[in-house]
């Protein structure tokens, strides 16, 4: 669980944040405690505000410790504020959080925090572990007498500050914020989709509107099943009862499935581990992830040629969904206000299922046509060198 959205409107997303090499070296190979995924999941289960989430992470690390692969971060937001939370490697329980103001524009890739006003007891925009300053002093990484500036990235992080991709997208979004219309959901979709940032390493794309609807069932995530560079954003409401089988966990990309079977004959002698974790009915359907990855790999054969053709198709689909959105919300809201939550759930489930499958059908048709063109124009790339757009890191 890298994050998500809960019924109180708290949105969480995890992203790596490399700690300095000395902290990584201090990390015990037998470390225990909560990992980044545990922290994100528990925040979603318990937090009623973004600040709640920050304090909860601090309390959990203090009580149970943290297991890390070298440093991590979370971006936690609600409709009022957002916080960046960095957890540092080393097994020392070190963390720091920065509150983002209403005009802040922040990209966490990786997560970073700069100057922290550790000498100002009146400040309210930063929180940190009790040993945040003292540990740095003890290691000789910070001298409060010589310099009152405590730069978290320099002292505990990789010292690189804002990476090139972060600088680029923050500047792009800052420019958009100066327009009369400011930043809207279409801008956010563009940012998450941009081929300069998004490629095969992006497992999915999501945009969460930080809204306060009258019913939690009307909160939603605009979701792409793989990286948004090659997939459409489709709304998935919190009030749905289920998602289509095609969008659930298939054996494709599921760890350990190569050694398992959809056959239980040997379960009694070799154990239940030989039986697939994926239900047979799910595996009998198409895999949305596999279909969209196929389309992505065809596009990446010549992204300069094919992206300008495919992207407008997804954008047109999303325009229609955005135009339909007010009516969909109004219908579900009317049912909920009338005391008919089951009917609202059926309606939202039907709508989301229909649009998810519509997008998948379109992706399958696009992939079939694109394969013909790729085979004819250039041939399939069968080398060990994958092609992809140039990304900024």
LINZI-V827734 format. One record per pair of residues at least 12 apart in sequence whose ideal C-beta (glycine too) atoms are under 8 Angstrom apart, sorted by the first residue. I is the first residue (numbers start at 1). J is the second residue. Records with the same first field share a line. If there is no record, write none. Layout:
I=J, J
This chain:
1=37, 40, 41, 44
2=14, 36, 37, 40
3=40, 44, 74
4=40, 44, 221
5=44, 208, 219, 220, 221, 238
6=44, 45, 47
7=216, 219, 238
8=47, 48, 49, 78, 216
9=78, 79, 210, 211, 212, 216, 219
10=43, 44, 47, 48, 49, 50, 52, 53, 76, 77, 78
11=76, 77, 78, 208, 210
12=40, 43, 44, 53, 74, 75, 76
13=40, 74, 75, 108, 206
14=36, 37, 39, 40, 72, 73, 74
15=72, 73, 74, 75, 108, 109, 110, 111
16=69, 70, 71, 72, 73, 110, 111
17=71, 72, 73, 86, 87, 108, 110, 111, 112, 157
18=70, 71, 110, 157, 158
19=68, 70, 71, 88, 89, 90, 156, 157, 158
20=155, 156, 157, 158, 159
22=90, 139
23=71, 88, 89, 90, 92, 94, 156
24=70, 71, 89, 90
26=89, 90, 91, 92
27=68, 70, 89, 90, 91
28=91
31=65, 66, 67, 68, 91
32=65, 67
33=61, 64, 65, 66, 67
34=60, 61, 64, 65, 66, 67
35=66, 67, 68
36=68, 72, 74, 87
39=57, 60, 61, 66, 74, 87
40=74
42=56, 60
43=56, 57, 74, 76
47=76
49=78, 80
50=76, 77, 78, 80, 81, 82, 83
51=81, 83, 99
53=74, 76, 83, 85
54=76, 83, 85, 97, 127
55=127
57=74, 85, 87, 95, 97
58=95, 97, 127, 129
61=87, 93, 95, 129
62=93, 129
65=91, 93
66=87, 91, 93
68=87, 88, 89
70=89
71=86, 87, 88, 89, 157
72=86, 87, 111
73=85, 86, 87, 108, 110, 111, 112
74=87, 111
75=106, 108, 111
77=100, 208, 210
78=210
79=210, 211, 212
81=99, 100, 101
82=99, 100, 104, 106
83=97, 98, 99, 100
84=97, 98, 100, 106, 108, 111, 112, 113
85=97, 111
86=111, 112, 113, 152, 156, 157
88=156, 157
92=131, 135
93=129, 131
94=129, 131, 132, 135, 156
95=128, 129, 132
96=113, 116, 126, 127, 128, 129, 132, 152, 156
97=113, 126, 127, 128
98=113, 116, 125, 126
99=124, 125, 126
101=125
103=177
105=170, 173, 174, 177
106=170
107=165, 166, 169, 170, 173
108=166
109=163, 165, 166, 169, 197
110=158, 163
112=152, 153, 157, 161, 162, 166
113=152, 153, 157
114=151, 152, 153, 161
115=149, 150, 151, 152
116=128, 132, 150, 151, 152
117=150
118=132, 133, 144, 148, 150
119=144, 148
133=150
136=150, 155, 156
141=155, 156
142=155
163=393
164=392, 393
165=196, 197, 391, 392, 393
168=196, 392
169=191, 194, 196, 197
172=191
173=187, 191
185=207, 209, 222, 322
186=318, 322
188=207
189=207, 222, 228, 233, 318
192=205, 206, 207, 224, 228
193=205, 228, 229, 311, 314
194=229
195=229, 303, 307, 389, 391
196=389, 390, 391, 392
197=391, 392
198=227, 228, 229, 391
199=227, 229, 300, 388, 389, 391
200=227, 296, 300, 386, 388
201=227
202=226, 227, 228, 229
203=226, 227
204=223, 224, 225, 226, 227
205=223, 224, 226, 227, 228, 231, 233
206=221, 222, 223, 224
207=221, 222, 233
208=220, 221, 222
209=222
213=329, 333
214=333, 336, 337
215=239, 332, 333, 336, 337, 344
216=238, 239
217=237, 238, 239, 332, 336, 341, 344, 345, 348
218=237, 238, 239, 329, 332, 333, 336
219=237, 238
220=235, 236, 237, 238
221=235, 236
222=234, 235, 236
223=235, 236
224=292
225=247, 288, 289, 292
226=289, 292, 293, 296
227=296
229=296, 299, 307, 389
230=292, 293, 295, 296, 299, 310
231=292, 295, 296, 314, 359, 363
232=314, 317, 318, 359, 362, 363
233=314, 318, 321
234=321, 352, 355, 356, 359
235=321, 325, 328, 352, 355
236=352, 356
237=332, 348, 351, 352
239=332, 336, 341, 344, 345, 348, 349
240=345, 348, 349, 352, 353
241=345, 346, 349
242=349, 353
243=352, 353, 356
244=285, 288, 353, 356, 357
245=281, 282, 285
246=285, 286, 287, 288, 356, 357, 360
247=288, 356, 360
248=282
249=277, 278, 282
250=278, 282, 283, 285, 287, 289, 290
251=276, 278, 283
252=287, 289, 290
253=289
254=277, 278
256=273, 277
257=276, 277, 278
259=274
260=273, 274, 275, 276, 277
261=274, 275, 276
262=275, 276, 278, 280, 283
263=275
286=360, 364
288=356, 360
291=360, 363, 364, 367
292=360, 363
294=367
295=310, 363, 366, 367, 370
297=386
298=367, 370, 371, 374
299=370
300=386, 387, 388, 389
301=374, 378, 380, 381, 387
302=374, 377, 378, 387
303=387, 388, 389
304=389
306=370
307=389
310=366, 370
313=362, 366
317=358, 359, 362
321=355
328=348, 351
331=347
332=344, 347, 348
335=347
